Amino acid sequence: MIKQIDGVAHEPYEQVTVDADSDAQGDIMQALGSRGAELKDMQADGRGRVRLDYMIPSRGLIGFQTEFRTMTRAPGCCTMYSITTGRSCRVTSASGRMAC
């Protein structure tokens, strides 16, 4: 997954949109943050649901679907989808910052 471009490690990134109940918002944000995700937008619908848009390294999504379902406790009510957006500098796991 890691590709060297001009001597700098790059990895694939995805745009992830999560729709979930507001009760699970904090747990979802903490879990994605620990996986190197960067919050881009957050919208509440006023009816107890929230939409969170993130950019995240593809490797950060491995195993997240199971964790997501456990956090939300309602797999039929919550959705998560992603779109591959390209490559960017690699996020270092220790600091959570890009290593460019």
N, C-alpha and C positions, 0 to 999 in steps of 0.2 A: 504494500500500500504506500510505503514511503518512496518518494522519487526525488533524486538529486537534480536540481535545476540551478545551474551556475554555482555549484558547490553548496547550495543551501537546501536542506531537507524540506520537502513539501508533501502534504498529505491531502486526500480528498475531503471536502467539506460538503455538508448537506444543510439545506434549509428545512427546519422541522417546525411544524405547526401542531400544537397540542390544544384540543378542546376538552375541558374537564369541568367538573363541579368546583366551585370556589373553595370548598372545604379542603380539597386536595392540592390547592395552588402552592402552598408553602413547601410541601413535601416534594412536589414535582420540580419546583425551582431549585431546591437544594440538591436534588438528585442530578439534574441536568448540569448545574454549576460544577458539581464535583467531577463530571465527565468532560469538562472543558468547553461547555456550551456558553454562548454569549447571547443574552436576551436582546432582541431587536425591537419587539413591540409587545404590548400587553393591552388587551381590551376586555372589559367586563360587559356582559350583555344586560345587566340589570335584573336578571332572573335567576341568579345563583350560579351562573356559568362564566368561565373565563377562557379567552383564547390567548395563548402564548406563542410567539414566533421567536425562534432561535436559529443561530448558525452554530453548527457543531461538527467536530471531526467525525468522519464516518465510523471510526473505531469506537467512538463514544456511544454509539447506538447499539453496539453488540450487547445483547442481554437486557437492554432497557425495556423492551416490550413487556417482559415478565414482571420486572420491577414496577413498571407503570400500572399494570393491571392490579398488582398487589396494593399499591398506594391508593388507587381510586376505588377499589372494592366494587366496581360496577363496570365491567368490561363492555356491556351492551350500551352504556350511556356515554362512554368516552371514546374519542378517536384520536389517533396520532398518525400523521403521514409526513413523508419527507421527499425532497427533491434534491438530487445531486447537483451542486452548483459549480464544481470545479476544484482546483487545488489552491492551497494557501500555505504559508509557512507553517511549520510544525509547531504545535502547542507543546511546551514542556510540561510534563506531568507534575513536577514539583511546584512550580510557580503558577501554572495556569495561564502563562503569558506566551505570546508567540516568540519563537526563537529565530528571528530574522536578523 
